[in-house]
Amino acid sequence: CLSDSHMYGISGSYDMANEAIDKVIKNAKTINDKLQAYVHQMLCKGEETSDFSQGAEDGVRTLNLYGFDIPTKITKTYMAKEGMKLKIALRSRSYSCLAKLPLKDDPLFWLIYQVQRYATFSSKGKLATILAWKAIRCAIKQGMGRHLPIIMVGLAKSLADQGNVRTAQEIGNVSLALAEKIHEDTGVCASTRSMA
């Protein structure tokens, strides 16, 4: 049914896509089924309206359903708090320690990537950074999802835009190392390599 929603969205049949998505959400048995449907809902709405800012907000609402607790407005205090949580999770190690993370099939990373993309397209650099930090913390706890390398590239871009080039380079190199772990996923791997 979700593949139908994707096909309807591509063809511009957004009403049919939304109908298929609503059916999946209503009948979903697992949290992963709902997660996939929420991502398709966000993407379909984004394609239909080209309102990336609204797409980012919708994505944050969905992430918050999964316990992410991201506010609608990112303050300096919130950034500092999340930055400290990341440092604690990294345990004073460099980002290169992430290259040793085990691979885990987790669709949550796909959602984080899509929301980060919308945040980047709508000039919400702080949100894009927060999403990457949360993805890193999630990966340290549970293992990395297939989209972590491209999420890391988004973080590198955000940091480079803020003038933190040295850290951005380190993260870019780590994202390339992470991409090697998923070399069979040609789409994510190629995107990571071309953007890093």
N, C-alpha and C positions, 0 to 999 in steps of 0.2 A: 504494500500500500504506500510506503514511503517512496519507493522508486517511482510510483505513479505520480506522487506529489512533485518529485523532481522533474519528471518529464512534462507535467502540466506547467510547471514554473518556467521551464526552458521555452515552451511553446507560447507562453504568455497567457495561459488559461489559469489565472491566479485564483479565481473562484473555485475551480475544480481542485486545484492544488490545496487550497485551504480546507476544502471539504474533506479531502483524503487525510490531511494532517489532523484535523479535528477528530476524525474517526479513530485514528491511531491513538491519540491522546486519551480518548474516552475508553478504548478497549485495551490499552497497554497493560501487560501483566508485570513487567519488570521496570525498574527505574531506568535501565539503559534504553528500553524501548521509548519511554517518555522523553529521555534526553535527546535521542535521535530525532524525535518528532519536534521537540522545541527548537532544535537547531534548524531543521527544515523550515519551520514556521518563521524563524528569524530571517533566514536567507530568502525565502519567498517574498516576505514583506519588503526586505531590502531591495530585491530585484524589481519589485513592482513600483516602489516609491522612490528609489535611489536616495532615501533619507538615511544615510549612514549613522548619523547622530542618534536617531531614534532606534536604529538597529543595535547600536552599542548599548543603549539604555535597556532595550528589551533583553539583550543578551545578559546584561548584569542582573536583571530581575531573575532570569532563569538560573544563573550561577548562584544567586542568593537562595534559591529553592534548595540547592545542594550544600548550603552552609557556608558560602563564601563570605558573606557579610561585607559587601562592598557598598559604600554609601553612594548616593547619586551625585554628590559633589565631593571631589577629592581635595582635602585640605592639606596644608603643610604638616599639621600634626598627624594626620592619618598616614601621610607618606613616611614621616619619620618613624612612626610605630611599625609600619609594614617593613621598612628598611631594616629596623632592628630585629624583627622576627626572621628576616632572611639571613642576617648575620648569625643569629643564634642557630638557625637550621644548618648553615654552612660550617658552623663550628670553627670559625676563623681560618677556614681553608679557602683556596682560590676557587674560581669557577671551574677550573680544570678537573676538580674532583668529580664533577657531574659526568664526565666521560666514562666513569666506572659503574654508573647506575645500570641495574638490570632493566630489560625491556618488558613492558607490561601492556597488554591490550586494554586500554582505557579510553572510551569515547569522550570522557570529560575534557581531555586535552584537545580534541577536535573542536569542542564548543569554545574553549578558551582561545584557541587560535582564531576562530571566526569572529569572536567578539573583539579580540585584539586588532584584527584587520579593520573592522568597522571603526574602532576607536582611532586607529591611525588615519583612516580615510577622512574622519571628521575632526582631525586636529586635536584629539584628546590624548596627548602624549603621556600625561600622568596616569591616565587609566590604562594605557597600553603597558606602561612600566609595571603598575600594580598587578596586572594580569600575569605578566611574565614572572614576577616575584612569587605570586601564589602558585603558579605552575611549577616553578622550581621547588618550592617547599613541598608541594604534593608529590613530585617525582622523588625527592629525597626520602619521603615517608614510604611510598608505595612502589616506586619504580617509574621509569619514564614511559610516557605514551608516545606513539609514533609522531605526533605533531610537536613534541618538545623542541626538536632542532629548529623548526621554523619560528616557533614562539621565541626562542633565544635570539634569532636574527632580528625579530621585532624589538626585543630589548636592546640589542646592539645599536639599531637605528635610532631608537629613542635616546639612548645615552650619547650617541655621537651628535645628535641634534642639540643636546644640552651642553656640548663641549667636552664631554668626558670620553675623549678619543681612545686613551690607553685601555680603559676598561672595555670599551666597545670592541676594540680589536681582540682582546682576550676572549670575550664572549663570542665574537664571530668565529674565532678558531675553535672554541669548544663546540659551537653549533655544527661546524664541519666534521669534527670528531664524532659527535652524536649521530650525524647523518650517515656515517659509515656503518653504524650499527643497524640501520634500516635500509641498506642499499637496495634491497629488493622492492622497496616502496618507491618506485622511480619518480612519481609525482612530487612527493614531499622532499625526497633527496635532491632532485634537480632544482626545485624551488629554493631549497636551503643553499645549495652551492651557488646558484646564480645571484642570490641576494646577499650572501655573507661576504 
